Amino acid sequence: MSSAIYDLGYQRYTGVRHGRAYSIRTLWWFSVRAAFGSGRGEQARRMPILVTALTFLPALVQIGVASASGALNFISYSNYLEFSALAIALFVAAQAPELIVNDKQNGTLSLYLSRPISAGDYALAKLAALTTATTVLTLGPMLVLFTARVFLPVSPWVAFKDEWTKLFPILGGSLLVSLFFGSVALALSSFAIKRAFATASVIAFFLLTPAMYGVAQSVTAGAVRRWSVLLNPVLVVSGYSKWLFEIEASHRSAVGRADLPGQAYLWAVLGVCAISTFVLLSRYRKNEA
């Protein structure tokens, strides 16, 4: 009868060490894919596919009508961000809990934070991932509209020279609106321990804030009533978009009746993004401590 001795001792890792930046980039890309349901089964992809269709379909309709009628003015950048706001809110309400609450439930958050990334790195990578995924839904249709505005006319080069300056507000507006919705959704989701609670809290925010605006319109007057328009996220996006593309709001619309300076909507968006990001970072740094 023969016997053998096996050395089961630990050995040092001698492979490539990619470091902190690589870990953050990998977490970001994994989270972007997760936001669209990649690798999570057919059911997880239904919501992203539905929202993607809701955001791109109106752009195709605008292009079809403009192409058939020859009325290029029917293609509107500003109104598109306002129109897609509800679909984007639905998207972040469903996907923000998927990005961060699952890590708590599955116990993988402690593994992420073991090393080399910190809690702040984790939170910012998730915020960047959700903002990236949301930007696909805001920027994508806008670029489709831009392409149509350039290639539908008889002379695409002349149309491009007239239209190219719109690329800057398209890029800046899409990115900031995406960050606005993504930061709010992640900040609210960071307080939840279950996905259903996180989704409910995000949906409640986007439902209750317009309700608060309606109440403020009923019980206030003067300047307070005018500035209460900033309580409604959809109207904030609408006012910001109109200021960004230098479009005067209709006096019959809520934004037109408020008659606020366009910069007020910009500062409202920036303020919400800053507060939400601060809350998100504070929550994870507290968990790390």
N, C-alpha and C positions, 0 to 999 in steps of 0.2 A: 504494500500500500504506500503510494507516494503522497507527498504533501508539498504545498507551495506557500510562499509568503508574498503577499501583495502590499505594495506601498500605497496606502489610501490618503496620505497626508496632503494638505493644501499646497499648491504651488503658486508662485507669483504669476500675474498676468503679464505676458510679454508682447501682446498685440498692440495695435495702434490705439492711442488715447486721443479722441477727437476733441474733448474739452467742453466747456460750458456753452460756447456759441453754437456748436453742432447740436447739442442736446436741445437747446431752445428752438433752433430751426427745425429739428425733427419733430418736436412736440407741436410746433405751429402747423407744419404740413399735415401731420397726422390728424390734428383737430379740424383743419380745413376740409379734409376728406370726410371726416366723421360728420361734419355739419351737413354734407350732402348725402349722407347715408352710405358712403362707400364702405364696404366690408361689414355691413351690419344687417344684411338681408333685405328682401324685397319690401317688407312692411316699413322699414326705416327710411326707404327711399321715396315713399309715396308723397309725404309732405313736401320735401324739397322739390320734387318734380312738379307737384301741383302749384306751388308758389312760383316756381320758375315760369311755368306756363302763364300764370296770371300776370306776371310782370312783363313778359315778352309779347304776349298776344296783342295787347292794345297798340304796341309799336307797329306790329305788322298790319293791324287794321288801319292805323293812321297812314302808313305808307301806301296801302292799297287804295284808300280813298284819294290821297294826294296824287297818286299815279293816274287814277281813272279820271279825276276832275281837272288835273293840272294846277290845283290850288296848293302850292307848297306851304303856304301859311297855316294850313291845317296841321302841319307837323309842329308840335310845341314841346320845347324842352322843359320849360318851367312847370307846366301843368302835369307833366309826366311824373316828376318827383312827388308832387302832391297826390296824384292818383295812386301811385304805388306804395304810399306810406302805410296804408292798412295791411297790404299784403306783406310788407317788410316786417311790420309789427307781429303779424302772425308767424312769420318765419323765425324771428328771434325768440318768440315765446316758446316755440317748440324745440329749437336747437340749442339755446343757451343752457338749459338744464342738462341736455345730453352731453355738453362739453365739460361741465364741472361737477354736477351733482352725481353723475355716475361714478366719478373717481372717488367720491366720498363713500358711496354705498359699497363699492367693490373693494375698498381698502387700498386702492392703487395710489392715492394721493401721497401717503407716507413714503411710498417707493420713489415717486417723482422727487420728493423733497429730501431724500436721503443724501444725494449728491449727483451731479455737481451744481444743479440749478437751485435757486432760492425760491421762497414763496412768492416774492415779487416777480421773479422771472416767469414762474408758472402762470401767475395771473395775467401778466402782460402778453405772454404767448397765447393764452386763450382769448384775450381781448383782440389781439392782432388777427387771430384765426377767424373769429366770428365777424370782425370787420371786413376781412378779405372775402369771406363767403357772401356777406351781405352786399359788398361792392359789386360782385358779379351780377347781382340782381338789380342794382341801381345803375351802374355804369354800362353794363351790357346793352340794355335797351336804348340807352341814350346814344351809344356809339352806332347802333343800328339806325337810329333816326338821323344822326349826323351823316352817315354814309348815304342815306336816301336823299338828304338835302343837297349832297354834292353830286350824285350821279343821276338823279332824275332830270335835272335841267339839260338843255341841249349842249351846253359847254361846261363839262365838269370842272375844268381848270379855273374858269372864271367864278364858278360857284364856290370852289374851294377857297379862292382868295377872299371871297366875301364872307365865308363861313368859318374859317380856321380859328378866328379869335374866340369862337364859342367853345373851343376845346378846353380852355383854361377853366371857365366856370363849370363846364360839364365834369371835368376831372375833380376839381375842388369840391363842387357841390355834392357829387356822388360819394366821395370819400368821407366828407364830414357828416352827411346824413346817415351813412352806414355806421360811422363811429357813434353817432347820437343814439341810434336804436340799439346797437350792440352793447354799448357801455351800460345803458339803463338795464337791459335784460340780464347781463352778467352780474351787475351789482345786486339786483333783487334776488337772483338765483343763488347768490353766495350765502344767503341767510337760510336757505331751505336744506333739509336733509333728505327729501324725497322729490323725485322729478315732478310728480303731479302737483305738489305744493308750489314748486318753483314756477311751473307753467301758469298756474292759477294766479300767482302774485304778479307776473308780468302782464297777463291779460287784464287783471284788475286795474293795474296802473294805467294802461292805455284805454280802459273804459271809464274809470273814475275821474281821471283828469279832465276829459271833455265834459263830464257831468258837473264837475266843480266849475268849469267855465260857464256852463249854462246857468247854474245857480248864481254865480257872480253877475252875469248879465241881467238877472231878474231883480237882484236886491241892491245893486250898486248903480252909481251914476257918475258922469263926468270922467275925470282922468282914471279913476280906479276901474271903471267899466271898460274904458279903452284898453288899458294895460292888462286886463284880465284875459285878453286873447292869448297871452303867453302861457296860460294854463293848459291850453289844448295843444298836444304835440303835433297833430296833423296841421293845425293852423300855423304853428311855428315853422314847420317845414314849408308850408305854402308861402308864408311871408318871406322866408329866407330865399326861396327859389325865385320869387318875383324880384326881390332886390338883386339877387345874383345875376339874373338875365336882363335886368333893367326894364322890367315890364310893370306897368301901372295896374294895380289891382282894381277890379270893378268896385264901384261904390256900393253896389248891392251885396257884395260878399262881406264876410265877417272881417277879413283882413282890410278890405277897403274902408269899411265903417270905422275900424279902429284908427286908421290913419296914423300909424306909428312910423317913425323913421326906420328905414330898412336895416340899419345897423343894429337896431334893437333885437331883431330876430337872429342876427348873427351872434350877438353876445349871449342871447338866450341859449342857442345851440351849444356854443362854446362852454357856457357856464354849466349846463347839464352834463356835458361830456367830462368836464373837470371834476365835478362833484361825484359823479358815478364812478369814475376811475379811482378817485381817492377812497371812496367807500370800498371798492373791490380790493384795492391794495391793502387797506387797513384790515379787512376781514382775513386775508391770507397771511399777512404778517403776524396777526394775532394768533392764528392757528400754528404758525411756525414757532412762535415764542412758547 
